[in-house]
Structures are given as structure tokens and as C-alpha cells.
Amino acid sequence: MSEWKAKRFWKTVNVVPSGTGYGIRLDDRPVRTPAKSELIVPSEALAQAIALEWDDQGEIVNPLSMPMTRSANAAIDKVTAQHAEVADLVAAYGDADLLCYRADGPASLVKRQAETWDPLLDWAADRFGARLLPVSGVMHSPQNPKALMVLTQNVREMDAFTLTAFHDLVGLSGSLVIGFAALYNYADPVVLWGWSRVDETWQEEQWGVDEEARELAEHKLGEFEHAKRFHDLAIK
């Protein structure tokens, strides 16, 4: 038996004001999330990006070609309903932030980590008043609870759409600080992604490139860039 596939039924796609946000109409039908809520987003720019994804569909609907729609669905169906749990889950990365776990050798890697990651920790300390401290080795070393609470509160204050993007920025990079740096435009997303891969880049320089690993990293970079763009469109 062949797998059922959704077919395009609409001719026109339009963005319409709806309450305090914007919805998308397929002819006269509102786009709805998988949980059947009307898909209402906070900005016209994001609504237009989602509308373009629907307008670009061919005869068969391909959800994989609709990343903005999928992220909006997640914000409405999942993050809105579990905001506190998602916020605390993401904020927990601060207690084991990638930027705080440093190699104890060789010297070239230690130097590169310090030169790349120390400025990010300094920026976070200045921006939020929360200093995370680096340690040598991979054993967990708890961070200052007061610093963690400050960072956690900043995450808890995010709206559902920002938190959806932030969840991916942090999860993909392994760093709460890099996630914040992406949101606040500390550096270009591609640059930030490269900084999250200091260890991997150093290993490639020593032993050569693993093509499968490189392909996976490129895929994750695309997801990281998407999360940043989703956030930026949502706040326009």
C-alpha cells in the first residue's frame, strides 16, 4: 500500500491580521497547526515567510520544505504549552556550557579555546552580570548558582517564538552563551557556529577531515542559521 500524501487544494495564499498577530489563509481557510490551533505568528514578516512556503508547494505537499511553518507549529503547540519546562531545560545548559570545558593540552588547543571562548564569556558577564568560569577537563564542575539564576531568568522571560529559536541555537551549539550571542547579534551565525566547533576544527587540522562528520556539521549549521532567521523574522 502506498503511503498517503497530502495534496495541494488551494490556489491562493494570503497573510491576514488576526488579533495581535498575523495568520495565513489558503484561499479562505486558515492554516492550522498539527494540534488544530490556528497558526498565528507575532510579525507580518514571519507570516509572509510562512505564506511563501505554502505558495511554493507543488501538487504534493512536502513538510520538509517548510521549516518556518514547522518552527511556528512548535512554538504554538509545544513551547507555549510547556514554556516553563522548555525554558528551564534550555537554561540548564549554562551549568555545563561548552565554552567552560577546556582541554588541558596540547598547548595549541588550549590557546585557541581561550582566545575564542574567553571573549564570549566576558561578553556574557558584561551583558547579563553573570560570570561563567572555565575549568580544565571534562568532569562536571558546578557554576555559581547566582550566575545561573540570572541567565535562567533571562530565558524564562522569552516569548514562545524566541524560546523556540533559542532552544535550537543552544542545543545545536551546546552553549547557552553562544545561543544568547546569536540572539543579540554578537557575531554572524556562521562565525558563532565556527566558534562552537573549535575542538572539531582542531582535530581536523591534526588528522584530516571526516567527510561524514563534515556533512553532519553542515546540516546542523543550516539548522542553526534557520533558528536565527526564524527569531529575527518573529521580532520584526
ABEGO torsion letter per residue (X at the ends): XBBBBBBBABABBBBBBBEABBBBBBEABBBBBAAGBBBBBABAAAAAAAAAAAAABBABBBAAABAAAAAAAAAAAAAAAAAAAAAAAAAAAAAABAAABBBAOBAAAAAAAAAAAAAAAAAAAAAAGBBBBBBBEABBBBBBAAAAAAAAAAAAABBAAAAAAAAAAAAAAGBAAAAAAAAAGABBAAAAAAAAAAAAAAAAAAAEBBAAAAAAAAAAAAAAAAAAAAAAAAAX
